[in-house]
Amino acid sequence: MTQYMLSVHHRAGDPEPGEDEMQAAFKAVDAFNAKLTESGQWVFGGGLMPKETATVVDATKGDTTMTDGPFIEGKEWLGGFWVVELPDLDAALAMAQEASAACNGSVEVRPFQEG
């Protein structure tokens, strides 16, 4: 079994969902999460607060600096993720299709390094 990260990305300019759409997405994601948990494929996951709440910490040069806002200012950003354990990439891609439909967003699939 391999662990995969299924990450949900948002794009600048995407329409903001209305309250009914958000509630439907929350319900669909809750059902998706329950399926992952019941099947034993769930490792960890969660939605993230808006990118403006991020703080970047850099201690690579001795002194620590902290900067408000996301690490990269871009037109796309990470909105949430799942870590799942699945037999292979095909299973992860199939799971990502379900995740994308549930959260109504694009989902990137990446395996974790082994070892």
Secondary structure, DSSP 8 states (H G I E B T S, - for coil): -EEEEEEEEEETT-----HHHHHHHHHHHHHHHHHHHHHT-EEEEEE---GGG-EEEE-TTSS-EEEES-SS--SEEEEEEEEEEESSHHHHHHHHHHHHHHHTSEEEEEE----
